[in-house]
Amino acid sequence: MRIALSQLTTGPGPEKNLRLIEEWAARGADAGARVVVFPEAAMACFGTDLAPLAEPLDGPWANGVRDIARATGTVIVAGMFTPAPGGRVANTLLATGDGVEASYDKIHLYDAFGYAESDSVAAGSKAVTIDVDGVRLGLATCYDVRFPELFRAHADAGAAATLLAASWGAGPGKLDQWDLLVRARALDSTLWVAAVGQADPSTTGSHVQGPAPTGIGHSRVVGPDGTVRHRLDAEPGLLVADLDTDEVAHVRAKTSVLANRRPELW
């Protein structure tokens, strides 16, 4: 399966960001991608007052993404914000196009490194997978990568890959952690992990203030053996990769970490 990871920098305006999605989805389609994955907060960047911007899944922004998916003949996965009780929002991944219609609300909220996502975001409670051309793909968002249980749940559900959308927070050691965690989740779930982040805003001249996680780039595709197969640097870019789903079975035959678990002990 050919996928495209769209490492871009979004701003606070949903309509302007939708035009970016239109441009980058077309680029992915031109490269032959069946699935085009956009980062977390593709609708509006963190550091923005999210509640006034949140829209339901049948609202104009999500419908705009559906129109783009239809026009490009792709499945698009993109981060948006939907309304949640108590004036908060859900950090939602919309997956839409070519018979796919699903959404995933981020389960693990980024209350770390001086930022409290839970102040404005309500946590999800359900793992989600989608099927594209007979291939099952799990959905995950940013801080989820620190929790191997979700990725193993994708594997248990029959997924061959997890699509991880992020807006990773910058700071000392954070790039090393990103690299380690993405590789570890692929290795301990024996899945492909396709991880796309917001590009580093400084590479496009944007000025970032405060602790909001606005991205460091370094999107990557990691094989089910934990090796990095493709990667980008900090600046915006499109990463196109072919995922060999047969390799998942091959790796699992050699490295039986899923089969060797002892869930009755924990």
N, C-alpha and C positions, 0 to 999 in steps of 0.2 A: 504494500500500500504506500503510495506516495503522499507525503504530507508537506505542508509549508508552515513554518513558524515565522510569524510577522513581529519582529522585534522593533517596535516603534515607541515614540514618546507621545502620550496623549496629554491634552490640557484640560481645563475645567469646563469646556463647552461641549455638550453631547452632540450637537449637530455638526460641529467642525470635526469631531472625532469620528462621526459616522462617515464623513467624506474620506477620512483616512482609511477606514475599513474598506470602503468601496475601492479605493486606489490599490490597496495592498492585496485585497482578495482577487482583483483582476490580475495582478502580477503572479499570485500563486496559481491561479487557474491557467495562465499562459505557460507556466512551468510544468503543467500536467498534474498538479496536486488535486487529490480528491477531498482532502480535508485541509482547511486553512485555519490555523489556531492563532488567536490574538491574546495579548496579556490580560491579566487581572486589571480591573479598573480601566478597561478600554473605553467605557462610556464617559468617564470623568476621572481625572487623576486624584489620588489621595492628597489631602491638604485642602480639598474643596468641601464646602458645606453640602453633604451628600443628600440629606433628607429632602430638600426642595427639588432635587434633580431625579430622585428615584421614580421609576415608572413600572407599572405591572408588565407581565410578560406578553400581554396583548396590546401594549401601548405603542405609541408611534416610533420610539427608538428601536424596540425589538422588531417591530414590523419592518422598519427600514433595513435591519440586518437580514431579515427573511427575504426582502426584495433583492438584496445584493447576492445572497446565496442562490436565489432562483436565476438571476441574470448571469451568474458565473458558472452555474452548474456544479457548485461545490457544497460541501458541508462546512459551515462556519461555526467555530467555537469562540466566544468572546465574553469578556467579563463586563458585567453591568451591575446596577444596583436596583433592587426592587423594594417596595414598601414592606415594612414589618411593624408589628405592634409596638406601641409605646413611643412612637416618633423615631424609631430606629429604622435601619434598612437591612436587607439581606445582601450579602456579597455573593452575587449569582453568576454562574457560568451558563450562558445560553448556548445550546447546540441546536442548529437548525439547518435545513436544506436537504433536498433529494430524499424525502421520506423520513428524515430524522427530525424529531421534535422533542427536546428534553431540556431540563435545567437542573443544575446542582447548586445548592446553597452551601457555602464554605462552612465546614464543621468546626475547624480549629481556628480560633481567632487570635490575632497577633497582639497579645498583651505581653509585650517583651521589649527590651532595649529602649525603654523610655516612651513607648507608644502604647495606647490602650484602644485597640480596635473595638472592643466590646462596649466602649462608651457610646458608639454610634451604630454598631452593627450587631444584629441578632444572629446567633449561631444556627447553622443547619443541623440536621440530625439523620440524614440518610445518604448512604453511598449510591452513586449513580453510574451506570454504564450506558453506552450507546452502541448500536450495530451499524457499521458502514461496509457495504459489499461483503457481508458475511464475516467481518472481523469485528470483534468486540473491543471497545476502548473505554477505559475508566476515565473519570473526570476528577481533577483535584486542583486546589488553589493554594499557592504560595506556602504559608505557614504549615499547611497540611503535610509538607514534605518532611517535617520533623517527627511524624507519627506513622511508623511502618504499618500499623494495623490497617489503615485505609487502603494502602497499596496491596497488601495481602488479601483484603476483601475483594479488590478488583480481580486479582488472580483467581481467587476461589469462585468468582462469578463467571470465569471463563475468558477474561480479558487477555489480550496479547500485548497490550500497551496501555500506559496511562498518559493522558495529556494533562500536563501541569502548567497552569497559567499563573504568572506571578508578577508582582511589583515589589521586588526584593529591596529591603532597607539597606542603605549604605552604612559603612562604618568599618572600624578595624576588624580584620579577620572575616568579614561577612562574605567576601568572594570565596575564600577557602571553604567556609561552611556550606555555601551554595553548591560548590563543586562536589564536596564530600557527600552531602545529603542526597543529591540527585543520583549520584552513582550508587550510594548505599541502598536507596529504595529500589533501583533496578536490580541490584544484586540479591537483596534479601527477598524479593518477590519474583525473581526471574522473569521480569517483564521488560519490554522496551519502555523507556521513559523519555517523552518528548517534552522538554521544559522550555517554555518561552517566557521571557521577562520583558518588562518595560526597558527600553534603552536608557542609558545614563543621561539624564536631562542636560548635564553639563556639556555633553558632546554636541548638542544642538543650540547651545547658548542660553539655555533656560537657567534661571536662578532659583535654587531651592532653599527654603527656610524651614526651620523646625524639624521635628523627628519623623514626619510623615514618610512612609516608604514609597519612594517615587521611582525606584528602579536602578539597577546597575548594569543591565544588559547581560551578556555572557549566556545567552540561550544555548542549549545543547541537546543533542539526541544521544542517549546512552543505550547500549545494547543490553540484552538480558543477562550478559555475563559481567556487567558493570563497567565495561570499557566505553569511553567517549568516542563516538563515531564521527560526529559533526559538531562544530561549535562556531559561535560568533564572538566578537569582542564587545566593547561597551557601546559602540555607536549603532544607530539604526541599521537594520539589514534584514534580508529575507533568507531564511535557511530552508532549503528544500532537501528532503531525505526520503529514501525508500526503506520501509520497514519490512524485513523478511520475517513474516509470521512463523514460518517453519523453524526458524532458529530458536524460537521459544521452546518448542518441544525438544529440540536437540539439546539445549542447555539444561532443561529440566531432567533429561535422562542421565546427564552426567552429574549435576549438582542438585540433589533431591531435597533441598531445604524445605520445600512445602510439604512433601510427603513425609519428611522425618520429624515434623513438629510433634509435640506432645501436649496438645491442648488440655488434656484431662488433668494435667498437673498445675495449671495456672488459673 
